[in-house]
């Protein structure tokens, strides 16, 4: 059983394999995203906190997901185009994944079944998981928690110290 995110390999939005161990020593915010969701505007806040904290060691990883209301129907190329043109996203975007059920990717199985965040499935798009510099999950935020809100920024700042 994986003990940290560095134990996982995923694909980026261009289909290249990414060994998440490259992010050890960084604080990582993992988010399941969608282009046609009421929370899609959070891309603005995610990009803002990425730009504010990236030089201090924050990385945001966006994982497109179509598990909730079919709100991410596009291909990786369409998602990439949408994120760059509509929201000027510069943080790393990953391959479209499933975060629920039998097809849940191993990373999200780990994120939703551990001693820190419990064993609850993701309820909707834009849930966020904060990972410390050792690659361990430290906190989980629900969709309505705004990226630029005090709850998330305080948690990120605490991990960056």
DSSP file (Angstrom, degrees, kcal/mol; ACC not computed):
  #  RESIDUE AA STRUCTURE BP1 BP2  ACC     N-H-->O    O-->H-N    N-H-->O    O-->H-N    TCO  KAPPA ALPHA  PHI   PSI    X-CA   Y-CA   Z-CA
    1    1 A X              0   0    0      0, 0.0     0, 0.0     0, 0.0     0, 0.0   0.000 360.0 360.0 360.0 133.1    0.0    0.0    0.0
    2    2 A X        -     0   0    0      1,-0.1     3,-0.1     5,-0.0     6,-0.0  -0.296 360.0-170.9 -62.9 145.0    1.3    3.4   -1.0
    3    3 A X        +     0   0    0      1,-0.3     2,-0.3   133,-0.0    -1,-0.1   0.528  68.6  14.6-113.3 -13.4    2.4    5.7    1.9
    4    4 A X  S >  S-     0   0    0    132,-0.1     3,-1.9     1,-0.0    -1,-0.3  -0.976  80.0-102.8-157.2 164.5    2.9    8.9   -0.1
    5    5 A X  G >  S+     0   0    0    130,-2.7     3,-2.1    -2,-0.3    15,-0.3   0.783 111.4  73.2 -67.7 -23.0    2.1   10.5   -3.4
    6    6 A X  G 3  S+     0   0    0      1,-0.3    15,-0.5   129,-0.2    -1,-0.3   0.622  84.2  70.0 -64.0 -10.6    5.7    9.9   -4.6
    7    7 A X  G <  S+     0   0    0     -3,-1.9     2,-0.3   128,-0.2    -1,-0.3   0.498  91.0  80.7 -81.1  -3.6    4.8    6.2   -4.8
    8    8 A X    <   -     0   0    0     -3,-2.1    12,-2.3    -4,-0.1     2,-0.4  -0.759  59.1-159.1-110.8 150.7    2.5    6.9   -7.8
    9    9 A X  E     +A   19   0A   0     -2,-0.3     2,-0.2    10,-0.2    10,-0.2  -0.980  20.6 169.6-119.6 138.9    3.0    7.4  -11.5
   10   10 A X  E     -A   18   0A   0      8,-2.6     8,-3.8    -2,-0.4     2,-0.4  -0.782  32.1-108.3-133.9 177.6    0.3    9.3  -13.5
   11   11 A X  E     -A   17   0A   0      6,-0.3    84,-2.8    -2,-0.2     6,-0.2  -0.896  26.7-132.5-110.4 145.1    0.1   10.7  -17.0
   12   12 A X  B >   -B   94   0B   0      4,-2.9     3,-2.5    -2,-0.4    82,-0.3  -0.311  40.8 -88.3 -84.3 179.2    0.1   14.4  -17.8
   13   13 A X  T 3  S+     0   0    0     80,-2.3    81,-0.2     1,-0.3    67,-0.1   0.696 129.7  55.3 -64.7 -17.8   -2.4   16.0  -20.2
   14   14 A X  T 3  S-     0   0    0     79,-0.3    -1,-0.3     2,-0.1     3,-0.1   0.361 121.5-106.4 -93.7   4.4   -0.1   15.3  -23.1
   15   15 A X  S <  S+     0   0    0     -3,-2.5     2,-0.3     1,-0.3    -2,-0.1   0.529  73.9 139.1  86.7   5.6    0.1   11.5  -22.2
   16   16 A X        -     0   0    0      1,-0.1    -4,-2.9    -5,-0.0    -1,-0.3  -0.654  58.3-110.5 -85.8 140.3    3.6   11.6  -20.8
   17   17 A X  E     -A   11   0A   0     -2,-0.3     2,-0.5    -6,-0.2    -6,-0.3  -0.468  31.4-163.6 -69.6 136.6    4.3    9.5  -17.7
   18   18 A X  E     -A   10   0A   0     -8,-3.8    -8,-2.6    -2,-0.2     2,-0.7  -0.985  11.9-148.6-124.0 121.0    4.9   11.6  -14.6
   19   19 A X  E >   -A    9   0A   0     -2,-0.5     3,-2.2   -10,-0.2   -10,-0.2  -0.811  11.8-149.0 -86.2 114.2    6.5   10.0  -11.5
   20   20 A X  G >  S+     0   0    0    -12,-2.3     3,-1.8    -2,-0.7   -14,-0.2   0.602  86.6  83.2 -66.5  -8.8    5.0   12.0   -8.6
   21   21 A X  G >  S+     0   0    0    -15,-0.5     3,-1.6   -13,-0.4    -1,-0.3   0.715  74.0  75.9 -64.5 -17.4    8.2   11.5   -6.6
   22   22 A X  G <  S+     0   0    0     -3,-2.2    -1,-0.3     1,-0.3    -2,-0.2   0.702  90.1  57.5 -65.5 -16.3    9.5   14.5   -8.6
   23   23 A X  G X  S+     0   0    0     -3,-1.8     3,-2.2    -4,-0.1    -1,-0.3   0.415  73.9 121.9 -96.0   1.6    7.3   16.7   -6.3
   24   24 A X  T <  S+     0   0    0     -3,-1.6   110,-0.2     1,-0.3   109,-0.1  -0.446  74.6  34.1 -62.9 138.5    8.9   15.5   -3.0
   25   25 A X  T 3  S+     0   0    0    108,-3.2     2,-0.3     1,-0.4    -1,-0.3   0.300 107.8  91.2  92.9  -7.5   10.2   18.6   -1.3
   26   26 A X  S <  S-     0   0    0     -3,-2.2     2,-0.5   107,-0.3    -1,-0.4  -0.785  80.3-119.5-112.0 159.7    7.3   20.6   -2.7
   27   27 A X  E     -c   58   0B   0     30,-2.6    32,-2.7    -2,-0.3     2,-0.4  -0.893  37.0-160.3 -95.2 129.7    3.9   21.3   -1.2
   28   28 A X  E     -cD  59 131B   0    103,-1.9   103,-3.2    -2,-0.5     2,-0.6  -0.931  17.9-163.1-120.9 134.3    1.3   19.9   -3.6
   29   29 A X  E     -cD  60 130B   0     30,-2.6    32,-2.6    -2,-0.4     2,-0.5  -0.966  14.1-161.9-112.8 114.9   -2.4   20.7   -4.0
   30   30 A X  E     -cD  61 129B   0     99,-2.7    99,-2.4    -2,-0.6     2,-0.4  -0.847  12.4-179.0-100.0 129.9   -4.2   18.0   -6.0
   31   31 A X  E     -cD  62 128B   0     30,-2.5    32,-3.2    -2,-0.5     2,-0.7  -0.991  27.8-139.6-133.6 133.1   -7.6   19.0   -7.5
   32   32 A X  E     -c   63   0B   0     95,-1.4    94,-4.3    -2,-0.4    95,-0.4  -0.850  38.9-170.2 -89.2 119.6  -10.1   17.1   -9.6
   33   33 A X  E     -c   64   0B   0     30,-1.5    32,-2.1    -2,-0.7     2,-0.3  -0.647  19.3-170.6-114.4 162.9  -11.3   19.7  -12.1
   34   34 A X    >   -     0   0    0     -2,-0.2     3,-0.5    30,-0.2    38,-0.2  -0.985  21.5-142.4-152.6 147.4  -14.0   20.1  -14.7
   35   35 A X  T 3  S+     0   0    0     36,-0.4    37,-0.2    -2,-0.3    -1,-0.1   0.669  97.6  44.3 -85.2 -18.8  -14.6   22.6  -17.5
   36   36 A X  T 3  S+     0   0    0     35,-2.3     2,-0.3     4,-0.0    -1,-0.2  -0.228  87.9 112.8-123.6  43.8  -18.4   22.8  -17.3
   37   37 A X  S X  S-     0   0    0     -3,-0.5     3,-1.7    34,-0.1     4,-0.3  -0.791  75.5-118.5-115.7 154.5  -19.0   23.0  -13.5
   38   38 A X  T 3  S+     0   0    0     -2,-0.3     3,-0.4     1,-0.3    -1,-0.1   0.769 119.2  51.6 -59.1 -25.2  -20.4   25.7  -11.3
   39   39 A X  T >  S+     0   0    0      1,-0.2     3,-2.9     2,-0.1    -1,-0.3   0.419  76.4 103.5 -91.8   1.3  -17.0   25.6   -9.6
   40   40 A X  T X   +     0   0    0     -3,-1.7     3,-2.4     1,-0.3     4,-0.2   0.813  67.8  70.9 -55.9 -31.2  -15.0   26.0  -12.8
   41   41 A X  T >> S+     0   0    0     -3,-0.4     3,-1.7    -4,-0.3     4,-0.6   0.690  77.3  81.9 -59.2 -16.4  -14.3   29.6  -12.0
   42   42 A X  H <>  +     0   0    0     -3,-2.9     4,-3.0     1,-0.3    -1,-0.3   0.678  69.6  80.1 -64.3 -14.7  -12.0   28.3   -9.3
   43   43 A X  H <> S+     0   0    0     -3,-2.4     4,-2.7     1,-0.2    -1,-0.3   0.901  89.4  55.5 -54.5 -38.1   -9.4   27.9  -12.0
   44   44 A X  H <> S+     0   0    0     -3,-1.7     4,-2.1    -4,-0.2    -1,-0.2   0.939 110.6  42.7 -59.7 -47.8   -8.9   31.6  -11.5
   45   45 A X  H  X S+     0   0    0     -4,-0.6     4,-2.6     2,-0.2     5,-0.3   0.882 113.2  52.1 -67.5 -39.4   -8.2   31.2   -7.8
   46   46 A X  H  X S+     0   0    0     -4,-3.0     4,-2.2     1,-0.2    -2,-0.2   0.930 111.7  46.5 -62.4 -44.7   -6.0   28.1   -8.3
   47   47 A X  H  X S+     0   0    0     -4,-2.7     4,-2.6    -5,-0.2    -2,-0.2   0.893 111.5  53.0 -64.3 -38.8   -3.9   30.0  -10.8
   48   48 A X  H  X S+     0   0    0     -4,-2.1     4,-2.1    -5,-0.2    -2,-0.2   0.929 112.5  42.1 -64.0 -45.7   -3.7   33.0   -8.5
   49   49 A X  H  X S+     0   0    0     -4,-2.6     4,-2.4     2,-0.2     5,-0.2   0.853 112.5  55.5 -72.8 -30.6   -2.4   30.9   -5.5
   50   50 A X  H  X S+     0   0    0     -4,-2.2     4,-2.3    -5,-0.3    -2,-0.2   0.954 111.4  43.7 -61.1 -48.4   -0.1   28.9   -7.8
   51   51 A X  H  < S+     0   0    0     -4,-2.6     4,-0.4     1,-0.2    -2,-0.2   0.862 115.1  50.0 -65.4 -34.9    1.5   32.2   -9.0
   52   52 A X  H  < S+     0   0    0     -4,-2.1    -1,-0.2    -5,-0.2    -2,-0.2   0.887 126.3  22.2 -69.7 -39.1    1.6   33.6   -5.4
   53   53 A X  H >X>S+     0   0    0     -4,-2.4     5,-1.6    -5,-0.1     3,-1.5   0.498  92.0  95.1-112.1  -5.9    3.3   30.5   -3.9
   54   54 A X  G ><5S+     0   0    0     -4,-2.3     3,-1.2     1,-0.3    -3,-0.1   0.862  85.8  54.5 -61.4 -34.8    5.0   28.6   -6.7
   55   55 A X  G 345S+     0   0    0     -4,-0.4    -1,-0.3     1,-0.3    -2,-0.1   0.689 106.7  53.2 -71.9 -15.4    8.4   30.3   -6.0
   56   56 A X  G <45S-     0   0    0     -3,-1.5    -1,-0.3     2,-0.1    -2,-0.2   0.476 135.0 -85.0 -93.8  -4.9    8.1   29.1   -2.3
   57   57 A X  T <<5S+     0   0    0     -3,-1.2   -30,-2.6    -4,-0.6     2,-0.4   0.600  78.4 142.0 116.2  13.8    7.5   25.5   -3.4
   58   58 A X  E   < -c   27   0B   0     -5,-1.6     2,-0.4   -32,-0.2    -1,-0.3  -0.716  23.0-176.4 -88.4 136.8    3.8   25.1   -4.2
   59   59 A X  E     -c   28   0B   0    -32,-2.7   -30,-2.6    -2,-0.4     2,-0.5  -0.995   9.7-157.6-125.3 136.6    2.7   22.9   -7.1
   60   60 A X  E     -c   29   0B   0     -2,-0.4     2,-0.5   -32,-0.2    32,-0.5  -0.959   4.7-163.1-111.6 133.1   -0.9   22.5   -8.1
   61   61 A X  E     -c   30   0B   0    -32,-2.6   -30,-2.5    -2,-0.5     2,-0.5  -0.965   5.3-157.0-117.1 116.9   -1.9   19.4  -10.1
   62   62 A X  E     -ce  31  93B   0     30,-2.3    32,-3.2    -2,-0.5     2,-0.6  -0.823   5.5-168.6 -96.1 126.1   -5.2   19.5  -12.0
   63   63 A X  E     -ce  32  94B   0    -32,-3.2   -30,-1.5    -2,-0.5    33,-0.1  -0.901  17.2-140.3-114.4 101.4   -6.8   16.2  -12.8
   64   64 A X  E     -c   33   0B   0     -2,-0.6    33,-3.0    30,-0.6     2,-0.3  -0.301  25.6-175.7 -59.3 143.9   -9.8   16.5  -15.2
   65   65 A X  E     - e   0  97B   0    -32,-2.1     3,-0.2    31,-0.2    33,-0.1  -0.996  28.9-169.2-148.7 135.4  -12.6   14.2  -14.3
   66   66 A X     >  +     0   0    0     31,-0.6     4,-0.6    -2,-0.3    32,-0.1   0.065  61.7 105.5-110.5  21.9  -16.0   13.5  -15.9
   67   67 A X  T  4  +     0   0    0     30,-0.2     2,-0.7     1,-0.2    -1,-0.1   0.646  67.9  66.8 -78.3 -14.4  -17.5   11.5  -13.0
   68   68 A X  T >4 S-     0   0    0     -3,-0.2     3,-1.2     1,-0.1    -1,-0.2  -0.875 126.4 -36.0-119.0 102.9  -19.9   14.3  -11.9
   69   69 A X  T 34 S-     0   0    0     -2,-0.7    -1,-0.1     1,-0.2    -2,-0.1   0.700  99.4 -79.0  64.9  20.8  -22.7   15.2  -14.1
   70   70 A X  T 3< S+     0   0    0     -4,-0.6     3,-0.4     1,-0.1    -1,-0.2   0.863  85.5 149.7  57.9  35.9  -20.7   14.7  -17.3
   71   71 A X    <   +     0   0    0     -3,-1.2   -35,-2.3     1,-0.3   -36,-0.4   0.395  63.9  47.6 -88.7   4.4  -19.1   18.1  -16.7
   72   72 A X        +     0   0    0    -38,-0.2    -1,-0.3   -37,-0.2    -2,-0.1  -0.495  64.2 146.4-135.8  67.0  -15.7   17.3  -18.3
   73   73 A X        +     0   0    0     -3,-0.4    -1,-0.1    -8,-0.1    -2,-0.1   0.647  41.3 102.1 -79.8 -13.4  -16.8   15.7  -21.6
   74   74 A X  S    S-     0   0    0      1,-0.1     2,-0.1    -3,-0.1   -39,-0.0  -0.071  74.0-107.0 -73.1 167.7  -13.8   16.9  -23.6
   75   75 A X     >  -     0   0    0      1,-0.1     4,-2.6    21,-0.0     5,-0.2  -0.351  41.4 -99.0 -78.2 168.9  -10.6   15.2  -24.8
   76   76 A X  H  > S+     0   0    0      1,-0.2     4,-2.8     2,-0.2     5,-0.2   0.904 126.6  51.9 -57.4 -40.8   -7.3   16.1  -23.2
   77   77 A X  H  > S+     0   0    0      2,-0.2     4,-2.3     1,-0.2    -1,-0.2   0.905 110.8  47.0 -63.8 -40.8   -6.5   18.4  -26.1
   78   78 A X  H  > S+     0   0    0      2,-0.2     4,-2.5     1,-0.2    -2,-0.2   0.897 113.5  48.6 -66.5 -40.2   -9.9   20.2  -25.7
   79   79 A X  H  X S+     0   0    0     -4,-2.6     4,-2.8     2,-0.2     5,-0.2   0.920 111.3  50.0 -64.4 -44.6   -9.4   20.5  -21.9
   80   80 A X  H  X S+     0   0    0     -4,-2.8     4,-2.2    -5,-0.2     5,-0.2   0.920 112.4  47.4 -60.3 -45.5   -5.9   21.9  -22.4
   81   81 A X  H  X S+     0   0    0     -4,-2.3     4,-2.7     2,-0.2     5,-0.4   0.926 112.8  49.0 -61.7 -46.8   -7.1   24.4  -24.9
   82   82 A X  H  X>S+     0   0    0     -4,-2.5     4,-2.7     1,-0.2     5,-0.6   0.934 112.3  47.9 -59.1 -48.9  -10.0   25.5  -22.6
   83   83 A X  H  X5S+     0   0    0     -4,-2.8     6,-2.2     1,-0.2     4,-1.0   0.881 116.6  42.2 -63.5 -39.5   -7.7   25.9  -19.5
   84   84 A X  H  X5S+     0   0    0     -4,-2.2     4,-0.7     4,-0.3    -1,-0.2   0.896 122.3  37.0 -77.5 -38.7   -5.1   27.9  -21.3
   85   85 A X  H  <5S+     0   0    0     -4,-2.7    -2,-0.2    -5,-0.2    -3,-0.2   0.891 125.8  34.4 -82.9 -39.0   -7.5   30.2  -23.3
   86   86 A X  H  <5S+     0   0    0     -4,-2.7    -3,-0.2    -5,-0.4    -2,-0.1   0.827 138.4  13.7 -85.1 -32.3  -10.3   30.7  -20.7
   87   87 A X  H  <<S-     0   0    0     -4,-1.0    -3,-0.2    -5,-0.6    -2,-0.1   0.366  88.1-126.7-128.9   3.5   -8.3   30.7  -17.5
   88   88 A X     <  -     0   0    0     -4,-0.7    -4,-0.3    -6,-0.2     2,-0.2   0.869  38.9-169.6  49.8  42.2   -4.6   31.1  -18.5
   89   89 A X        +     0   0    0     -6,-2.2    -1,-0.2     1,-0.2     4,-0.1  -0.439  22.5 167.5 -66.5 128.8   -3.7   28.0  -16.5
   90   90 A X        +     0   0    0     -2,-0.2    -1,-0.2     2,-0.1     3,-0.1   0.488  45.7  98.0-118.0 -10.7    0.0   27.5  -16.1
   91   91 A X  S    S-     0   0    0      1,-0.1   -30,-0.1   -32,-0.0     2,-0.1  -0.424  92.2 -77.4 -75.4 158.3    0.1   24.8  -13.4
   92   92 A X        -     0   0    0    -32,-0.5   -30,-2.3    -2,-0.1     2,-0.4  -0.299  44.7-158.2 -62.3 130.4    0.5   21.2  -14.5
   93   93 A X  E     - e   0  62B   0    -32,-0.2   -80,-2.3    -3,-0.1   -79,-0.3  -0.892  11.3-153.3-107.6 141.0   -2.6   19.6  -15.9
   94   94 A X  E     -Be  12  63B   0    -32,-3.2   -30,-0.6    -2,-0.4   -82,-0.3  -0.468  29.6 -70.7-107.6 176.1   -2.9   15.8  -15.9
   95   95 A X  E     -     0   0B   0    -84,-2.8    -1,-0.2    -2,-0.2   -82,-0.2  -0.315  62.5 -91.2 -61.7 146.1   -4.6   13.1  -17.9
   96   96 A X  E     -     0   0B   0    -83,-0.1     2,-0.2   -33,-0.1   -31,-0.2  -0.439  58.4-177.2 -62.5 133.2   -8.4   12.8  -17.5
   97   97 A X  E     - e   0  65B   0    -33,-3.0   -31,-0.6    -2,-0.1     2,-0.4  -0.769  30.0-117.9-128.7 169.9   -9.1   10.4  -14.7
   98   98 A X        -     0   0    0      5,-0.4     7,-2.5    -2,-0.2    10,-0.2  -0.943  20.4-178.2-107.5 135.7  -11.9    8.7  -12.8
   99   99 A X        +     0   0    0     -2,-0.4    23,-0.5     5,-0.2     2,-0.3   0.319  62.1  61.2-113.8   5.3  -12.1    9.4   -9.1
  100  100 A X  S >  S-     0   0    0     21,-0.1     3,-0.5     3,-0.0     4,-0.1  -0.907  90.5 -10.1-130.3 156.6  -15.1    7.1   -8.3
  101  101 A X  G >  S-     0   0    0     -2,-0.3     3,-1.7     1,-0.2    -3,-0.0   0.001 109.6 -22.6  65.8-158.3  -16.1    3.5   -8.5
  102  102 A X  G 3  S+     0   0    0      1,-0.3    -1,-0.2     0, 0.0    -4,-0.0   0.766 135.7  53.1 -63.1 -28.4  -14.3    0.6  -10.0
  103  103 A X  G <  S+     0   0    0     -3,-0.5    -5,-0.4     2,-0.0    -1,-0.3   0.341  75.4 136.2 -92.1   7.2  -12.3    2.8  -12.5
  104  104 A X    <   -     0   0    0     -3,-1.7    -5,-0.2    -5,-0.1    -3,-0.1  -0.318  60.4-116.3 -57.1 130.2  -11.0    5.1   -9.7
  105  105 A X     >  -     0   0    0     -7,-2.5     4,-2.1     1,-0.1     3,-0.3  -0.346  22.4-113.2 -67.6 151.6   -7.3    5.7  -10.4
  106  106 A X  H  > S+     0   0    0      1,-0.2     4,-2.2     2,-0.2     5,-0.2   0.857 114.9  56.2 -55.6 -38.5   -4.9    4.4   -7.8
  107  107 A X  H  > S+     0   0    0      1,-0.2     4,-2.4     2,-0.2    -1,-0.2   0.940 111.2  42.6 -59.8 -46.7   -3.8    7.9   -6.8
  108  108 A X  H  > S+     0   0    0     -3,-0.3     4,-1.6     2,-0.2    -1,-0.2   0.790 108.7  58.8 -74.1 -25.9   -7.4    9.0   -6.0
  109  109 A X  H  < S+     0   0    0     -4,-2.1     4,-0.2     2,-0.2    -1,-0.2   0.921 110.9  43.8 -62.1 -42.5   -8.1    5.6   -4.3
  110  110 A X  H >< S+     0   0    0     -4,-2.2     3,-1.2     1,-0.2    -2,-0.2   0.917 111.4  52.8 -66.2 -45.3   -5.2    6.6   -1.9
  111  111 A X  H 3< S+     0   0    0     -4,-2.4    -1,-0.2     1,-0.3     3,-0.2   0.797 115.2  41.4 -63.5 -28.3   -6.4   10.2   -1.5
  112  112 A X  T 3< S+     0   0    0     -4,-1.6    -1,-0.3     1,-0.2    -2,-0.2   0.300 115.1  50.1-105.6   9.4   -9.9    9.1   -0.5
  113  113 A X  S <  S+     0   0    0     -3,-1.2     2,-0.3    -4,-0.2     6,-0.2  -0.623  81.5 101.5-147.8  84.2   -8.9    6.1    1.7
  114  114 A X  B  > S-G  118   0C   0      4,-2.2     4,-1.5    -3,-0.2    -3,-0.0  -0.950  78.0 -98.2-156.6 171.2   -6.3    7.0    4.3
  115  115 A X  T  4 S+     0   0    0     -2,-0.3     4,-0.1     1,-0.2    -1,-0.0   0.669 115.8  48.6 -73.9 -16.1   -5.9    7.8    8.0
  116  116 A X  T  4 S+     0   0    0      2,-0.2    -1,-0.2     1,-0.1    24,-0.1   0.919 124.4  22.2 -89.3 -50.6   -5.8   11.6    7.5
  117  117 A X  T  4 S-     0   0    0      1,-0.3     3,-0.5    22,-0.1    -2,-0.2   0.482 102.6-134.7-100.1  -2.6   -8.7   12.3    5.2
  118  118 A X  B  <  -G  114   0C   0     -4,-1.5    -4,-2.2     1,-0.2    -1,-0.3  -0.465  34.6 -62.6  87.0-158.0  -10.8    9.2    5.9
  119  119 A X  S    S+     0   0    0     -6,-0.2     2,-0.4    -2,-0.1    -1,-0.2  -0.033  80.9 129.5-125.1  29.5  -12.6    6.9    3.6
  120  120 A X        -     0   0    0     -3,-0.5     3,-0.1     1,-0.1     2,-0.0  -0.696  55.7-121.6 -91.5 138.8  -15.2    9.1    1.9
  121  121 A X        -     0   0    0     -2,-0.4     2,-0.2     1,-0.1   -21,-0.1  -0.309  40.2 -89.9 -65.2 156.8  -15.5    9.3   -1.9
  122  122 A X        -     0   0    0    -23,-0.5    -1,-0.1     1,-0.1     3,-0.1  -0.524  36.3-158.0 -65.3 135.8  -15.1   12.6   -3.6
  123  123 A X        -     0   0    0     -2,-0.2     2,-0.3     1,-0.2    -1,-0.1   0.768  60.5 -17.0 -92.0 -27.9  -18.5   14.3   -3.7
  124  124 A X  S >  S-     0   0    0    -92,-0.0     3,-0.6   -56,-0.0    -1,-0.2  -0.944  84.7 -56.7-163.1 177.9  -18.1   16.7   -6.6
  125  125 A X  T 3  S+     0   0    0     -2,-0.3   -92,-0.2     1,-0.2    -2,-0.1  -0.255 107.6  34.3 -64.0 154.8  -15.6   18.5   -8.9
  126  126 A X  T 3   +     0   0    0    -94,-4.3     2,-0.3     1,-0.3    -1,-0.2   0.776  69.8 153.8  68.2  31.6  -12.9   20.7   -7.4
  127  127 A X    <   -     0   0    0     -3,-0.6   -95,-1.4   -95,-0.4     2,-0.4  -0.663  32.3-147.1 -78.1 150.6  -12.2   18.8   -4.2
  128  128 A X  E     -DF  31 141B   0     13,-2.4    13,-3.3    -2,-0.3     2,-0.5  -0.956  16.2-163.0-130.1 140.3   -8.6   19.6   -3.1
  129  129 A X  E     -DF  30 140B   0    -99,-2.4   -99,-2.7    -2,-0.4     2,-0.5  -0.987  13.1-148.2-123.5 124.3   -6.0   17.5   -1.3
  130  130 A X  E     -DF  29 139B   0      9,-3.0     8,-3.2    -2,-0.5     9,-1.3  -0.818  13.0-166.2 -97.6 128.6   -3.0   19.2    0.3
  131  131 A X  E     -DF  28 137B   0   -103,-3.2  -103,-1.9    -2,-0.5     6,-0.2  -0.926  12.8-134.8-115.7 133.7    0.2   17.2    0.3
  132  132 A X    >   -     0   0    0      4,-3.0     3,-2.1    -2,-0.4  -106,-0.2  -0.182  36.8 -89.9 -81.3 179.5    3.3   18.1    2.5
  133  133 A X  T 3  S+     0   0    0     26,-0.3  -108,-3.2     1,-0.3  -107,-0.3   0.696 126.7  58.0 -64.8 -19.2    6.9   18.2    1.4
  134  134 A X  T 3  S-     0   0    0   -110,-0.2    -1,-0.3  -109,-0.1  -128,-0.2   0.474 121.2-106.8 -87.3  -2.3    7.3   14.6    2.4
  135  135 A X  S <  S+     0   0    0     -3,-2.1  -130,-2.7  -109,-0.3     2,-0.3   0.636  75.8 136.3  87.7  15.0    4.5   13.6    0.0
  136  136 A X        -     0   0    0   -132,-0.2    -4,-3.0  -131,-0.1    -1,-0.3  -0.747  60.4-111.5 -99.8 143.5    2.0   12.9    2.8
  137  137 A X  E     +F  131   0B   0     -2,-0.3    -6,-0.2    -6,-0.2     3,-0.1  -0.536  39.4 167.4 -69.0 131.3   -1.6   13.9    2.8
  138  138 A X  E     +     0   0B   0     -8,-3.2     2,-0.3     1,-0.4    -7,-0.2   0.643  58.0   4.0-117.8 -25.0   -2.2   16.6    5.4
  139  139 A X  E     -F  130   0B   0     -9,-1.3    -9,-3.0     2,-0.0     2,-0.4  -0.995  50.7-148.5-161.1 155.7   -5.7   18.0    4.5
  140  140 A X  E     -F  129   0B   0     -2,-0.3     2,-0.4   -11,-0.2   -11,-0.2  -0.988  14.1-162.5-128.3 137.8   -8.7   17.7    2.3
  141  141 A X  E     -F  128   0B   0    -13,-3.3   -13,-2.4    -2,-0.4     2,-0.1  -0.945  16.8-125.8-122.3 141.6  -10.9   20.6    1.2
  142  142 A X    >   -     0   0    0     -2,-0.4     3,-1.7   -15,-0.2   -20,-0.0  -0.309  35.6 -96.3 -80.4 168.7  -14.4   20.3   -0.2
  143  143 A X  T 3  S+     0   0    0      1,-0.3    -1,-0.1   -16,-0.1   -16,-0.0   0.853 121.1  56.1 -53.6 -42.2  -15.5   21.9   -3.5
  144  144 A X  T 3  S+     0   0    0      2,-0.1     2,-0.7     0, 0.0    -1,-0.3   0.629  79.1 104.5 -74.0 -11.1  -16.9   25.1   -2.0
  145  145 A X  S <  S-     0   0    0     -3,-1.7     2,-0.2   -19,-0.1    -4,-0.1  -0.607  75.8-132.2 -70.6 113.5  -13.6   25.9   -0.2
  146  146 A X    >   -     0   0    0     -2,-0.7     3,-1.7     1,-0.1     6,-0.5  -0.450   4.8-131.2 -71.6 135.5  -12.2   28.7   -2.4
  147  147 A X  T 3  S+     0   0    0      1,-0.3    -1,-0.1    -2,-0.2     6,-0.0   0.871 109.8  42.8 -53.2 -39.5   -8.6   28.3   -3.4
  148  148 A X  T 3  S+     0   0    0      4,-0.1    -1,-0.3     5,-0.1    -2,-0.1   0.449  93.0 115.6 -88.2   0.6   -7.8   31.9   -2.3
  149  149 A X  S <> S-     0   0    0     -3,-1.7     4,-2.6     1,-0.1     5,-0.3  -0.225  80.0-110.3 -69.8 161.7   -9.8   31.6    0.9
  150  150 A X  H  > S+     0   0    0      1,-0.2     4,-2.6     2,-0.2     5,-0.3   0.861 113.2  60.2 -60.9 -38.4   -8.2   31.8    4.3
  151  151 A X  H  > S+     0   0    0      1,-0.2     4,-1.3     2,-0.2    -1,-0.2   0.932 114.2  34.0 -57.0 -48.9   -8.8   28.1    5.0
  152  152 A X  H  > S+     0   0    0     -6,-0.5     4,-2.5    -3,-0.2     5,-0.2   0.918 118.4  50.3 -76.1 -44.7   -6.7   26.9    2.1
  153  153 A X  H  X S+     0   0    0     -4,-2.6     4,-2.8     1,-0.2     5,-0.2   0.894 110.6  50.2 -65.7 -37.2   -4.1   29.7    2.0
  154  154 A X  H  X S+     0   0    0     -4,-2.6     4,-2.3    -5,-0.3    -1,-0.2   0.918 111.5  49.0 -63.6 -41.3   -3.4   29.3    5.7
  155  155 A X  H  X S+     0   0    0     -4,-1.3     4,-1.6    -5,-0.3    -2,-0.2   0.907 113.1  47.0 -64.8 -41.6   -2.9   25.5    5.3
  156  156 A X  H  X S+     0   0    0     -4,-2.5     4,-1.9     1,-0.2    -2,-0.2   0.941 112.0  50.1 -64.8 -46.9   -0.6   26.0    2.3
  157  157 A X  H  X S+     0   0    0     -4,-2.8     4,-0.9     1,-0.2    -2,-0.2   0.886 107.8  53.9 -60.3 -38.8    1.4   28.7    4.1
  158  158 A X  H  < S+     0   0    0     -4,-2.3     3,-0.3     1,-0.2    -1,-0.2   0.881 111.4  45.7 -62.6 -38.0    1.8   26.4    7.2
  159  159 A X  H  < S+     0   0    0     -4,-1.6   -26,-0.3     1,-0.2    -1,-0.2   0.773 106.9  58.4 -76.8 -26.3    3.2   23.6    4.9
  160  160 A X  H  <        0   0    0     -4,-1.9    -1,-0.2     1,-0.2    -2,-0.2   0.692 360.0 360.0 -76.7 -18.2    5.6   25.9    3.1
  161  161 A X     <        0   0    0     -4,-0.9    -1,-0.2    -3,-0.3    -2,-0.1   0.493 360.0 360.0 -64.5 360.0    7.4   27.0    6.3
